């Protein structure tokens, strides 16, 4: 017979799962409730993150899950990269998520934001979607942003140069999450070259968010231009490194648009790729 404390824990878990299930169902009521919870900051950060009731839930999702993976692999520190800082609101929001997640997962998280600071360069060709993007978009006020940042580090310059020097200059902790918001095919392709560096700088699986992969009737993103083309070419060029769709996300009962913008980087030959991280006891009763 279970002890009263054990029964209480089971009952509490069942109630928690029942409440959580309400927010995972697709409905207008659900959307309204999530909006209210987000604005009022009701409940714990972990609860709000789970139901998507936080600003930029995709940022929180990739950082939180990367931190949990890093912890299971016995890392004490990890890094998060944002390619395409623009004005800096995303980087500031990333700092918020990192502070919350560090309180939940015993791991330190460093942030690096890559940008030229000068806005978008001139599109190279049709693959950079010049019908949608224009040179000079998203210029950064560098002094203003630096005055607002608490601990995130800016890596300024053209990505073909900064990416090449990044590891030697910063010696970052293993990278667990990457936000790709460079807009262009050409810039994204250059940023993906970072994955060719020594495996010590990466977790074996990395949570990635690609901002410009869904779009609308103006952008019309497709597999032959922009970020989707850069992803496809990366996969074609690497036998044991792949950017793959997280089917567990897009098969949920209620699917958010950003679920389709998440990709998981896998390095199948990474020395930690096959380390067991799942539940120890998975025996099912007869």
C-alpha positions, -999 to +999 in steps of 0.1 A: +000+000+000+013+035-009+022+059+019+000+089+022+028+112+010+032+091-021-005+091-028-006+129-024+023+132-050+004+110-075-028+130-070-010+163-074+007+151-105-027+139-120-043+173-112-013+192-127-015+171-159-053+176-162-049+214-159-020+214-183-040+193-208-066+221-211-040+245-224-027+220-250-061+216-267-068+238-298-096+263-291-104+300-290-109+297-253-074+283-250-059+311-270-077+337-249-066+321-216-030+319-228-031+356-238-044+365-203-018+344-185+010+359-207+000+395-200-006+390-163+024+367-157+002+342-139+018+310-126+054+299-127+077+305-156+079+268-162+041+265-165+039+296-188+067+283-210+049+249-212+017+264-225+034+291-246+023+320-224+056+338-226+071+364-250+089+346-278+080+311-266+103+296-292+133+312-275+123+297-242+116+263-257+150+259-274+170+273-245+152+253-218+154+220-236+190+226-246+198+233-209+182+201-198+202+181-224+234+198-213+227+189-177+220+153-185+253+152-204+271+166-172+280+200-186+282+229-162+279+256-188+265+260-223+262+287-250+233+301-270+238+320-303+215+345-321+224+352-357+207+385-367+203+407-337+188+437-356+175+462-330+182+439-301+147+431-287+152+394-293+186+394-275+171+412-245+142+387-244+168+359-246+185+373-215+151+371-197+146+335-207+181+326-197+177+341-162+145+321-157+160+289-170+191+291-149+168+292-119+153+259-130+183+240-144+217+239-126+237+252-155+252+286-166+242+299-200+262+324-221+246+344-250+263+356-281+246+378-307+260+380-342+252+410-365+270+436-387+253+464-368+247+481-401+215+464-412+210+440-440+237+439-467+228+440-504+211+407-515+236+386-534+210+372-559+175+358-561+182+333-533+184+362-508+148+372-518+155+408-529+117+412-536+112+409-498+144+422-482+162+455-489+197+467-480+199+486-448+168+470-431+172+464-393+201+487-385+213+485-349+218+514-324+249+498-310+255+521-280+219+520-270+217+482-272+249+477-252+236+500-225+205+477-221+222+443-222+231+427-189+254+398-200+248+389-236+279+396-258+277+412-292+298+397-320+299+425-346+310+422-382+304+402-414+295+367-404+321+352-428+348+368-407+332+367-372+322+330-375+357+321-385+373+339-355+345+332-330+359+300-314+395+312-311+385+345-297+357+334-273+364+297-265+326+293-259+310+267-237+293+240-258+265+255-280+231+240-272+207+264-290+209+286-320+185+313-333+189+319-371+174+353-381+198+364-408+169+365-433+192+358-463+202+325-479+238+336-482+242+348-446+224+317-432+247+294-453+278+311-439+264+309-403+258+271-407+295+267-414+301+270-376+289+234-373+321+223-391+342+233-361+355+209-334+327+189-317+339+201-283+321+234-290+287+217-295+262+195-278+255+164-299+219+177-305+213+214-308+179+231-307+176+256-336+150+282-346+149+295-382+129+327-383+124+329-420+110+295-430+072+300-429+064+336-439+033+348-457+019+357-492+046+383-497+077+364-486+066+330-500+095+311-485+102+279-503+128+251-505+148+267-533+155+301-517+163+317-484+169+298-452+152+266-464+176+263-492+205+269-468+192+241-446+188+217-476+223+224-489+238+219-454+221+185-452+232+175-487+268+185-479+271+166-446+268+129-443+268+126-404+254+161-395+218+169-402+192+196-395+159+177-389+123+184-382+111+177-346+080+156-354+070+155-317+062+192-319+043+193-352+022+163-342+008+180-311-030+185-309-026+222-310+002+233-333+017+268-331+032+283-363+067+285-347+067+247-342+074+245-380+104+268-375+122+245-351+149+222-364+172+199-344+209+197-354+222+162-350+259+152-351+257+114-353+294+110-348+297+133-318+313+114-289+282+121-267+255+114-293+248+079-280+250+087-243+218+075-226+197+104-212+162+089-210+143+075-180+161+046-164+130+025-156+108+021-187+095-014-179+058-017-187+034-038-165+017-068-181 
